[in-house]
Structure formats: C-alpha cells, structure tokens
Amino acid sequence: MTAEITPLIAGNWKMNGTTAALGEVQKLAGLLAAGGGPRCTVVICPPATLLERLNELAAPAGIVSGGQDCHTATSGAHTGDISAQMLADAGAQYVIVGHSERRTNHGETDALVQQKAVAAHAAGLVPIICVGETEAERDAGNAVSIVIGQLERSVPDDWSGHEVVIAYEPVWAIGTGRTPTAADIVEMHDAIRGQLEGRFGARGSSTRILYGGSMKPSNASEILRIGNVNGGLVGGASLLANDFHAIISAV
Ligand code: PGA
C-alpha cells in the first residue's frame, strides 16, 4: 500500500441484514476495541434501514457508515429511491455509487454514476465510485481500457474541496471466490493511479483506490500489500465480524 495514504476498508452488506445483523457490528466493535482501535478507516454500508442503529453501535468503535446508492436529486417523486441528503441525515459519511450490481440490474450508466457522485458531494458524503470489467472484456484483453474509460466518465471533473474513493471491482470476481492475479491487480491499480494523476494532479496521487471482489481473510494481506491498493471493498466477508475484523487487521 502507499505509505502516506490512510487505508480504507469498506463493508458492502448489499441487500443483507435485519436487526439481528447488528449483533455482528457489536461484536466487531468489541474486537476492534480489544486491539486498540482500527489502524485504517473502517466503513460499513448496511441497508439504509439499519443506518441509524448501526451508527449508535459503530461510532464509539471508530467505525463510520455509508449508503449503497443514492439518487441524483435531493428529494422529489422518485418512489423507492433515497437521496444523499437522507443518507447524511441518517449519519452516513460515505456512499457507494456505480456498483456493478446497480449498473447491471438498474442500467446505470457512467454519466448517471457521475451525477450521483456530484449529489453525494453536495450532501457532504464521500462517494466510493466503482469501476470494473466483465470476464468477456478481460478475456478480450480490454480490461484496462474499459476500466479507464469508466473512470473518465464516472468521476466528476470538479471535486475540489471534496474527496472521492475509487473501487476497482472486476465484475467476474464479485461473489465468485475468484480474484485476479497480483500482477493483474498491480497493472490495473497502476493504470487507475496514472489516470487520476494525469487528470487531477496531486489529488489524484492521494486518492484512495480500493480493490473489491472476493476479498477475504485468506487473501487480504496479499492484496493489501500491493502498491496502489489503498484498501478494500468487501461484500460477503463483511457480514461476519470475525472475517471482517481479520481483513481490517490485515492492513
Ligand atoms: P464480494 O463483493 O466481496 O462478496 O465479492 C464485493 C462487492 O460487491 O463489493
């Protein structure tokens, strides 16, 4: 990892978790406290229904929360959607935008993802902007160009005064137990860093670039050791306190 950047480990619970799941947060808080607190930024993105109650348990342990998506508007006739303001009002500090499940299941485009990132900033949230290639795109040798294209179109041009986090998540690695080789992660994260630095200068050098896709206790330290990997976006393994704690401890 890059020494001067504070790493970030984010848990994406997806559509998992009712009140009972808060027991895992309590357990994680205890594990972190016993170890003297986390040495990195720890974010949990639960279903929005749990945000406020999760914050009560998580905040004393130095864990912050985030949403999993937001609308581009602050309010209005958008049944079933949630705005960045609402997430902030519920105590969130981050929001995932452009996750591949949103891109696939809801037809989200890079342009929409960029608008969501702008809405997140307007609400004082840090967007975690997700990019990643499909297996067919990787097999065709296009992984880097696809991801760099997504990055160019999904990250707002102007985010001075704000922060963005990038999450590289190969679509074929999400929830499958498969991960890219270390060499492939190096190549992709270096390419992302290069694009960010070329476009945003020093801010691009300090932007956190997370790896996501089947990160688990058994592979976390190898992945987190890679130069331009500044943390992880963790799905399945963030649901259990012991597993998530092991990944946080691998930083
Ligand atoms: P996974 O999910 O860790 O379960 O592969 C990662 C993600 O979708 O963010």
py3Dmol code that shows the C-alpha trace and the ligand (Angstrom):
import py3Dmol

protein = """\
ATOM      1  CA  MET A   1       0.000   0.000   0.000  1.00  0.00           C
ATOM      2  CA  THR A   2       1.048   3.619  -0.466  1.00  0.00           C
ATOM      3  CA  ALA A   3       2.542   4.708   2.853  1.00  0.00           C
ATOM      4  CA  GLU A   4       1.126   8.242   3.117  1.00  0.00           C
ATOM      5  CA  ILE A   5      -2.479   7.319   2.310  1.00  0.00           C
ATOM      6  CA  THR A   6      -4.708   6.179   5.194  1.00  0.00           C
ATOM      7  CA  PRO A   7      -6.154   2.873   4.000  1.00  0.00           C
ATOM      8  CA  LEU A   8      -9.894   2.304   3.950  1.00  0.00           C
ATOM      9  CA  ILE A   9     -11.747  -0.955   4.411  1.00  0.00           C
ATOM     10  CA  ALA A  10     -15.430  -0.738   3.496  1.00  0.00           C
ATOM     11  CA  GLY A  11     -18.045  -3.429   4.016  1.00  0.00           C
ATOM     12  CA  ASN A  12     -20.865  -3.623   1.492  1.00  0.00           C
ATOM     13  CA  TRP A  13     -23.715  -5.575   3.036  1.00  0.00           C
ATOM     14  CA  LYS A  14     -25.827  -5.329  -0.149  1.00  0.00           C
ATOM     15  CA  MET A  15     -29.459  -6.408   0.489  1.00  0.00           C
ATOM     16  CA  ASN A  16     -28.499  -8.373   3.592  1.00  0.00           C
ATOM     17  CA  GLY A  17     -29.182  -7.635   7.216  1.00  0.00           C
ATOM     18  CA  THR A  18     -32.084  -7.060   9.563  1.00  0.00           C
ATOM     19  CA  THR A  19     -31.935  -6.072  13.225  1.00  0.00           C
ATOM     20  CA  ALA A  20     -30.250  -9.366  14.111  1.00  0.00           C
ATOM     21  CA  ALA A  21     -27.210  -8.417  11.992  1.00  0.00           C
ATOM     22  CA  LEU A  22     -26.424  -5.578  14.384  1.00  0.00           C
ATOM     23  CA  GLY A  23     -25.044  -8.240  16.723  1.00  0.00           C
ATOM     24  CA  GLU A  24     -22.133  -8.635  14.283  1.00  0.00           C
ATOM     25  CA  VAL A  25     -21.454  -4.893  14.458  1.00  0.00           C
ATOM     26  CA  GLN A  26     -21.413  -5.061  18.229  1.00  0.00           C
ATOM     27  CA  LYS A  27     -19.002  -7.981  18.040  1.00  0.00           C
ATOM     28  CA  LEU A  28     -16.762  -6.163  15.529  1.00  0.00           C
ATOM     29  CA  ALA A  29     -16.732  -3.070  17.753  1.00  0.00           C
ATOM     30  CA  GLY A  30     -15.578  -5.258  20.648  1.00  0.00           C
ATOM     31  CA  LEU A  31     -12.852  -6.912  18.579  1.00  0.00           C
ATOM     32  CA  LEU A  32     -11.552  -3.546  17.357  1.00  0.00           C
ATOM     33  CA  ALA A  33     -11.622  -2.030  20.839  1.00  0.00           C
ATOM     34  CA  ALA A  34      -9.719  -5.009  22.238  1.00  0.00           C
ATOM     35  CA  GLY A  35      -6.997  -4.373  19.631  1.00  0.00           C
ATOM     36  CA  GLY A  36      -6.708  -0.664  20.480  1.00  0.00           C
ATOM     37  CA  GLY A  37      -8.936   0.594  17.642  1.00  0.00           C
ATOM     38  CA  PRO A  38      -8.616   0.316  13.851  1.00  0.00           C
ATOM     39  CA  ARG A  39      -5.431   1.481  12.099  1.00  0.00           C
ATOM     40  CA  CYS A  40      -7.384   2.417   8.991  1.00  0.00           C
ATOM     41  CA  THR A  41     -10.715   3.987   8.075  1.00  0.00           C
ATOM     42  CA  VAL A  42     -13.458   1.392   8.582  1.00  0.00           C
ATOM     43  CA  VAL A  43     -16.788   1.906   6.825  1.00  0.00           C
ATOM     44  CA  ILE A  44     -19.872  -0.310   6.873  1.00  0.00           C
ATOM     45  CA  CYS A  45     -22.543   0.221   4.216  1.00  0.00           C
ATOM     46  CA  PRO A  46     -25.625  -1.574   5.562  1.00  0.00           C
ATOM     47  CA  PRO A  47     -29.152  -1.455   4.170  1.00  0.00           C
ATOM     48  CA  ALA A  48     -30.457   2.087   4.768  1.00  0.00           C
ATOM     49  CA  THR A  49     -32.983   0.712   7.274  1.00  0.00           C
ATOM     50  CA  LEU A  50     -30.113  -0.067   9.669  1.00  0.00           C
ATOM     51  CA  LEU A  51     -28.005   3.080   9.274  1.00  0.00           C
ATOM     52  CA  GLU A  52     -29.039   4.944  12.393  1.00  0.00           C
ATOM     53  CA  ARG A  53     -28.969   1.929  14.706  1.00  0.00           C
ATOM     54  CA  LEU A  54     -25.663   0.768  13.243  1.00  0.00           C
ATOM     55  CA  ASN A  55     -24.124   4.179  13.881  1.00  0.00           C
ATOM     56  CA  GLU A  56     -25.044   4.023  17.565  1.00  0.00           C
ATOM     57  CA  LEU A  57     -23.090   0.779  17.913  1.00  0.00           C
ATOM     58  CA  ALA A  58     -20.308   1.553  15.464  1.00  0.00           C
ATOM     59  CA  ALA A  59     -19.356   5.165  16.144  1.00  0.00           C
ATOM     60  CA  PRO A  60     -17.828   4.545  19.609  1.00  0.00           C
ATOM     61  CA  ALA A  61     -15.543   1.935  17.990  1.00  0.00           C
ATOM     62  CA  GLY A  62     -14.378   4.367  15.305  1.00  0.00           C
ATOM     63  CA  ILE A  63     -16.437   2.736  12.544  1.00  0.00           C
ATOM     64  CA  VAL A  64     -18.324   5.025  10.166  1.00  0.00           C
ATOM     65  CA  SER A  65     -21.229   4.184   7.879  1.00  0.00           C
ATOM     66  CA  GLY A  66     -22.207   4.643   4.280  1.00  0.00           C
ATOM     67  CA  GLY A  67     -25.100   4.142   1.896  1.00  0.00           C
ATOM     68  CA  GLN A  68     -25.065   1.679  -1.008  1.00  0.00           C
ATOM     69  CA  ASP A  69     -26.527   4.032  -3.622  1.00  0.00           C
ATOM     70  CA  CYS A  70     -28.150   7.454  -3.836  1.00  0.00           C
ATOM     71  CA  HIS A  71     -30.401   9.324  -6.238  1.00  0.00           C
ATOM     72  CA  THR A  72     -29.091  12.323  -8.143  1.00  0.00           C
ATOM     73  CA  ALA A  73     -31.852  14.594  -6.761  1.00  0.00           C
ATOM     74  CA  THR A  74     -32.212  15.787  -3.186  1.00  0.00           C
ATOM     75  CA  SER A  75     -35.941  14.987  -2.984  1.00  0.00           C
ATOM     76  CA  GLY A  76     -38.986  14.507  -5.189  1.00  0.00           C
ATOM     77  CA  ALA A  77     -41.252  11.985  -6.882  1.00  0.00           C
ATOM     78  CA  HIS A  78     -38.831   9.035  -7.004  1.00  0.00           C
ATOM     79  CA  THR A  79     -40.621   6.170  -5.280  1.00  0.00           C
ATOM     80  CA  GLY A  80     -38.249   3.741  -3.623  1.00  0.00           C
ATOM     81  CA  ASP A  81     -35.137   5.873  -4.037  1.00  0.00           C
ATOM     82  CA  ILE A  82     -33.025   7.512  -1.373  1.00  0.00           C
ATOM     83  CA  SER A  83     -31.163  10.810  -1.626  1.00  0.00           C
ATOM     84  CA  ALA A  84     -27.633  11.567  -0.492  1.00  0.00           C
ATOM     85  CA  GLN A  85     -29.092  14.132   1.937  1.00  0.00           C
ATOM     86  CA  MET A  86     -31.212  11.412   3.540  1.00  0.00           C
ATOM     87  CA  LEU A  87     -28.175   9.187   3.974  1.00  0.00           C
ATOM     88  CA  ALA A  88     -26.226  12.056   5.516  1.00  0.00           C
ATOM     89  CA  ASP A  89     -29.181  12.847   7.769  1.00  0.00           C
ATOM     90  CA  ALA A  90     -29.122   9.222   8.962  1.00  0.00           C
ATOM     91  CA  GLY A  91     -25.446   9.633   9.875  1.00  0.00           C
ATOM     92  CA  ALA A  92     -23.717   8.219   6.780  1.00  0.00           C
ATOM     93  CA  GLN A  93     -20.374   9.685   5.707  1.00  0.00           C
ATOM     94  CA  TYR A  94     -19.813   7.659   2.524  1.00  0.00           C
ATOM     95  CA  VAL A  95     -21.949   6.285  -0.296  1.00  0.00           C
ATOM     96  CA  ILE A  96     -21.156   3.607  -2.870  1.00  0.00           C
ATOM     97  CA  VAL A  97     -22.078   4.711  -6.397  1.00  0.00           C
ATOM     98  CA  GLY A  98     -21.896   2.737  -9.636  1.00  0.00           C
ATOM     99  CA  HIS A  99     -21.583  -0.713  -8.084  1.00  0.00           C
ATOM    100  CA  SER A 100     -21.697  -3.281 -10.882  1.00  0.00           C
ATOM    101  CA  GLU A 101     -24.943  -4.709  -9.458  1.00  0.00           C
ATOM    102  CA  ARG A 102     -26.533  -1.255  -9.868  1.00  0.00           C
ATOM    103  CA  ARG A 103     -25.014  -0.884 -13.338  1.00  0.00           C
ATOM    104  CA  THR A 104     -26.339  -4.323 -14.380  1.00  0.00           C
ATOM    105  CA  ASN A 105     -29.667  -4.566 -12.509  1.00  0.00           C
ATOM    106  CA  HIS A 106     -30.695  -0.930 -12.928  1.00  0.00           C
ATOM    107  CA  GLY A 107     -28.986   0.011 -16.176  1.00  0.00           C
ATOM    108  CA  GLU A 108     -26.858   2.695 -14.555  1.00  0.00           C
ATOM    109  CA  THR A 109     -24.519   4.464 -16.965  1.00  0.00           C
ATOM    110  CA  ASP A 110     -21.216   6.176 -16.265  1.00  0.00           C
ATOM    111  CA  ALA A 111     -22.919   9.554 -16.774  1.00  0.00           C
ATOM    112  CA  LEU A 112     -25.519   8.722 -14.132  1.00  0.00           C
ATOM    113  CA  VAL A 113     -22.844   7.475 -11.760  1.00  0.00           C
ATOM    114  CA  GLN A 114     -21.021  10.777 -12.177  1.00  0.00           C
ATOM    115  CA  GLN A 115     -24.217  12.690 -11.327  1.00  0.00           C
ATOM    116  CA  LYS A 116     -24.642  10.536  -8.219  1.00  0.00           C
ATOM    117  CA  ALA A 117     -21.086  11.347  -7.147  1.00  0.00           C
ATOM    118  CA  VAL A 118     -21.859  15.060  -7.570  1.00  0.00           C
ATOM    119  CA  ALA A 119     -25.030  14.618  -5.467  1.00  0.00           C
ATOM    120  CA  ALA A 120     -23.004  12.812  -2.799  1.00  0.00           C
ATOM    121  CA  HIS A 121     -20.548  15.708  -2.604  1.00  0.00           C
ATOM    122  CA  ALA A 122     -23.372  18.230  -2.375  1.00  0.00           C
ATOM    123  CA  ALA A 123     -24.654  16.328   0.674  1.00  0.00           C
ATOM    124  CA  GLY A 124     -21.201  16.190   2.272  1.00  0.00           C
ATOM    125  CA  LEU A 125     -20.715  12.479   1.578  1.00  0.00           C
ATOM    126  CA  VAL A 126     -17.645  10.809   0.099  1.00  0.00           C
ATOM    127  CA  PRO A 127     -18.639   8.758  -2.957  1.00  0.00           C
ATOM    128  CA  ILE A 128     -16.997   5.366  -3.407  1.00  0.00           C
ATOM    129  CA  ILE A 129     -17.092   5.173  -7.211  1.00  0.00           C
ATOM    130  CA  CYS A 130     -16.990   1.604  -8.529  1.00  0.00           C
ATOM    131  CA  VAL A 131     -15.486   0.506 -11.844  1.00  0.00           C
ATOM    132  CA  GLY A 132     -14.655  -2.918 -13.220  1.00  0.00           C
ATOM    133  CA  GLU A 133     -14.570  -5.069 -16.322  1.00  0.00           C
ATOM    134  CA  THR A 134     -16.615  -8.171 -17.163  1.00  0.00           C
ATOM    135  CA  GLU A 135     -14.968 -11.510 -17.764  1.00  0.00           C
ATOM    136  CA  ALA A 136     -15.526 -11.223 -21.522  1.00  0.00           C
ATOM    137  CA  GLU A 137     -13.855  -7.811 -21.532  1.00  0.00           C
ATOM    138  CA  ARG A 138     -10.845  -9.219 -19.649  1.00  0.00           C
ATOM    139  CA  ASP A 139     -10.640 -12.263 -21.914  1.00  0.00           C
ATOM    140  CA  ALA A 140     -10.631  -9.945 -24.917  1.00  0.00           C
ATOM    141  CA  GLY A 141      -7.633  -8.099 -23.452  1.00  0.00           C
ATOM    142  CA  ASN A 142      -9.624  -4.914 -22.894  1.00  0.00           C
ATOM    143  CA  ALA A 143      -9.801  -4.788 -19.078  1.00  0.00           C
ATOM    144  CA  VAL A 144      -7.591  -1.734 -18.592  1.00  0.00           C
ATOM    145  CA  SER A 145      -9.111   0.330 -21.392  1.00  0.00           C
ATOM    146  CA  ILE A 146     -12.661  -0.484 -20.235  1.00  0.00           C
ATOM    147  CA  VAL A 147     -11.926   0.484 -16.640  1.00  0.00           C
ATOM    148  CA  ILE A 148     -10.066   3.666 -17.576  1.00  0.00           C
ATOM    149  CA  GLY A 149     -12.997   4.665 -19.786  1.00  0.00           C
ATOM    150  CA  GLN A 150     -15.442   4.097 -16.922  1.00  0.00           C
ATOM    151  CA  LEU A 151     -13.201   6.140 -14.653  1.00  0.00           C
ATOM    152  CA  GLU A 152     -13.004   9.045 -17.115  1.00  0.00           C
ATOM    153  CA  ARG A 153     -16.777   9.213 -17.430  1.00  0.00           C
ATOM    154  CA  SER A 154     -17.816   8.344 -13.840  1.00  0.00           C
ATOM    155  CA  VAL A 155     -15.569  10.667 -11.830  1.00  0.00           C
ATOM    156  CA  PRO A 156     -16.755  14.310 -11.809  1.00  0.00           C
ATOM    157  CA  ASP A 157     -14.436  16.865 -13.420  1.00  0.00           C
ATOM    158  CA  ASP A 158     -14.609  19.176 -10.445  1.00  0.00           C
ATOM    159  CA  TRP A 159     -14.444  17.827  -6.950  1.00  0.00           C
ATOM    160  CA  SER A 160     -12.195  20.423  -5.374  1.00  0.00           C
ATOM    161  CA  GLY A 161     -12.904  20.658  -1.662  1.00  0.00           C
ATOM    162  CA  HIS A 162     -14.241  17.108  -1.688  1.00  0.00           C
ATOM    163  CA  GLU A 163     -12.885  13.575  -1.650  1.00  0.00           C
ATOM    164  CA  VAL A 164     -13.538  10.636  -3.917  1.00  0.00           C
ATOM    165  CA  VAL A 165     -12.671   6.994  -3.351  1.00  0.00           C
ATOM    166  CA  ILE A 166     -12.304   4.634  -6.312  1.00  0.00           C
ATOM    167  CA  ALA A 167     -13.131   0.928  -6.023  1.00  0.00           C
ATOM    168  CA  TYR A 168     -11.816  -1.399  -8.723  1.00  0.00           C
ATOM    169  CA  GLU A 169     -14.109  -4.410  -8.713  1.00  0.00           C
ATOM    170  CA  PRO A 170     -13.775  -6.907 -11.573  1.00  0.00           C
ATOM    171  CA  VAL A 171     -17.382  -7.983 -12.189  1.00  0.00           C
ATOM    172  CA  TRP A 172     -16.342 -11.631 -12.554  1.00  0.00           C
ATOM    173  CA  ALA A 173     -14.662 -11.608  -9.126  1.00  0.00           C
ATOM    174  CA  ILE A 174     -17.677 -10.326  -7.184  1.00  0.00           C
ATOM    175  CA  GLY A 175     -19.216 -13.063  -5.046  1.00  0.00           C
ATOM    176  CA  THR A 176     -17.485 -15.811  -7.036  1.00  0.00           C
ATOM    177  CA  GLY A 177     -14.485 -16.621  -4.840  1.00  0.00           C
ATOM    178  CA  ARG A 178     -12.215 -15.800  -7.786  1.00  0.00           C
ATOM    179  CA  THR A 179      -9.710 -12.957  -7.763  1.00  0.00           C
ATOM    180  CA  PRO A 180      -7.316 -11.540 -10.354  1.00  0.00           C
ATOM    181  CA  THR A 181      -3.634 -12.406 -10.063  1.00  0.00           C
ATOM    182  CA  ALA A 182      -1.487  -9.999  -8.065  1.00  0.00           C
ATOM    183  CA  ALA A 183       0.113  -8.938 -11.363  1.00  0.00           C
ATOM    184  CA  ASP A 184      -3.286  -8.084 -12.845  1.00  0.00           C
ATOM    185  CA  ILE A 185      -4.209  -6.052  -9.757  1.00  0.00           C
ATOM    186  CA  VAL A 186      -0.875  -4.204  -9.939  1.00  0.00           C
ATOM    187  CA  GLU A 187      -1.429  -3.409 -13.625  1.00  0.00           C
ATOM    188  CA  MET A 188      -4.974  -2.141 -13.066  1.00  0.00           C
ATOM    189  CA  HIS A 189      -4.319  -0.102  -9.939  1.00  0.00           C
ATOM    190  CA  ASP A 190      -1.228   1.483 -11.503  1.00  0.00           C
ATOM    191  CA  ALA A 191      -3.295   2.399 -14.575  1.00  0.00           C
ATOM    192  CA  ILE A 192      -6.033   3.913 -12.386  1.00  0.00           C
ATOM    193  CA  ARG A 193      -3.441   5.900 -10.404  1.00  0.00           C
ATOM    194  CA  GLY A 194      -1.894   7.146 -13.624  1.00  0.00           C
ATOM    195  CA  GLN A 195      -5.252   8.285 -14.980  1.00  0.00           C
ATOM    196  CA  LEU A 196      -6.158  10.067 -11.722  1.00  0.00           C
ATOM    197  CA  GLU A 197      -2.778  11.814 -11.501  1.00  0.00           C
ATOM    198  CA  GLY A 198      -2.910  12.861 -15.145  1.00  0.00           C
ATOM    199  CA  ARG A 199      -6.347  14.361 -14.672  1.00  0.00           C
ATOM    200  CA  PHE A 200      -6.255  15.669 -11.089  1.00  0.00           C
ATOM    201  CA  GLY A 201      -2.560  16.068 -10.219  1.00  0.00           C
ATOM    202  CA  ALA A 202      -1.727  15.850  -6.505  1.00  0.00           C
ATOM    203  CA  ARG A 203      -5.310  15.000  -5.560  1.00  0.00           C
ATOM    204  CA  GLY A 204      -5.066  12.020  -7.868  1.00  0.00           C
ATOM    205  CA  SER A 205      -1.911  10.906  -6.066  1.00  0.00           C
ATOM    206  CA  SER A 206      -3.684  10.872  -2.687  1.00  0.00           C
ATOM    207  CA  THR A 207      -6.994   9.349  -3.824  1.00  0.00           C
ATOM    208  CA  ARG A 208      -7.732   6.008  -2.199  1.00  0.00           C
ATOM    209  CA  ILE A 209      -8.069   3.161  -4.708  1.00  0.00           C
ATOM    210  CA  LEU A 210      -9.764   0.103  -3.212  1.00  0.00           C
ATOM    211  CA  TYR A 211      -9.762  -3.421  -4.549  1.00  0.00           C
ATOM    212  CA  GLY A 212     -13.068  -5.336  -4.361  1.00  0.00           C
ATOM    213  CA  GLY A 213     -14.230  -8.790  -5.410  1.00  0.00           C
ATOM    214  CA  SER A 214     -13.960 -11.900  -3.214  1.00  0.00           C
ATOM    215  CA  MET A 215     -11.628 -10.253  -0.718  1.00  0.00           C
ATOM    216  CA  LYS A 216     -11.469 -12.483   2.345  1.00  0.00           C
ATOM    217  CA  PRO A 217      -9.223 -13.171   5.334  1.00  0.00           C
ATOM    218  CA  SER A 218      -7.120 -15.651   3.361  1.00  0.00           C
ATOM    219  CA  ASN A 219      -6.207 -13.270   0.506  1.00  0.00           C
ATOM    220  CA  ALA A 220      -6.488  -9.823   2.132  1.00  0.00           C
ATOM    221  CA  SER A 221      -2.871  -9.375   3.179  1.00  0.00           C
ATOM    222  CA  GLU A 222      -1.501 -10.354  -0.230  1.00  0.00           C
ATOM    223  CA  ILE A 223      -3.852  -7.926  -1.997  1.00  0.00           C
ATOM    224  CA  LEU A 224      -3.453  -5.091   0.526  1.00  0.00           C
ATOM    225  CA  ARG A 225       0.337  -5.280   0.204  1.00  0.00           C
ATOM    226  CA  ILE A 226       0.181  -4.152  -3.446  1.00  0.00           C
ATOM    227  CA  GLY A 227       1.485  -0.612  -4.029  1.00  0.00           C
ATOM    228  CA  ASN A 228      -1.531   1.269  -5.334  1.00  0.00           C
ATOM    229  CA  VAL A 229      -4.105  -0.744  -3.373  1.00  0.00           C
ATOM    230  CA  ASN A 230      -5.269   1.534  -0.568  1.00  0.00           C
ATOM    231  CA  GLY A 231      -7.891  -0.716   0.958  1.00  0.00           C
ATOM    232  CA  GLY A 232     -10.777  -2.947   0.063  1.00  0.00           C
ATOM    233  CA  LEU A 233     -14.484  -3.008  -0.692  1.00  0.00           C
ATOM    234  CA  VAL A 234     -15.694  -6.211   0.904  1.00  0.00           C
ATOM    235  CA  GLY A 235     -19.040  -7.878   0.275  1.00  0.00           C
ATOM    236  CA  GLY A 236     -19.720 -11.337   1.672  1.00  0.00           C
ATOM    237  CA  ALA A 237     -16.828 -11.325   4.128  1.00  0.00           C
ATOM    238  CA  SER A 238     -18.064  -8.100   5.737  1.00  0.00           C
ATOM    239  CA  LEU A 239     -21.200  -9.796   7.072  1.00  0.00           C
ATOM    240  CA  LEU A 240     -19.387 -11.738   9.767  1.00  0.00           C
ATOM    241  CA  ALA A 241     -17.499  -9.809  12.445  1.00  0.00           C
ATOM    242  CA  ASN A 242     -14.635 -12.306  12.659  1.00  0.00           C
ATOM    243  CA  ASP A 243     -13.969 -12.279   8.903  1.00  0.00           C
ATOM    244  CA  PHE A 244     -14.280  -8.518   8.535  1.00  0.00           C
ATOM    245  CA  HIS A 245     -12.066  -7.987  11.565  1.00  0.00           C
ATOM    246  CA  ALA A 246      -9.432 -10.293  10.069  1.00  0.00           C
ATOM    247  CA  ILE A 247      -9.424  -8.217   6.863  1.00  0.00           C
ATOM    248  CA  ILE A 248      -9.194  -4.939   8.815  1.00  0.00           C
ATOM    249  CA  SER A 249      -6.331  -6.428  10.813  1.00  0.00           C
ATOM    250  CA  ALA A 250      -4.518  -7.359   7.581  1.00  0.00           C
ATOM    251  CA  VAL A 251      -3.993  -3.652   6.821  1.00  0.00           C
TER     252      VAL A 251
END
"""
ligand_1 = """\
9
PGA
P -17.729 -9.808 -2.586
O -18.452 -8.460 -3.054
O -16.659 -9.425 -1.599
O -18.806 -10.620 -1.943
O -17.154 -10.447 -3.806
C -17.732 -7.280 -3.244
C -18.648 -6.182 -3.694
O -19.579 -6.449 -4.467
O -18.468 -5.018 -3.306
"""
view = py3Dmol.view(width=600, height=400)
view.addModel(protein, "pdb")
view.setStyle({"model": 0}, {"cartoon": {"style": "trace"}})
view.addModel(ligand_1, "xyz")
view.setStyle({"model": 1}, {"stick": {}})
view.zoomTo()
view.show()
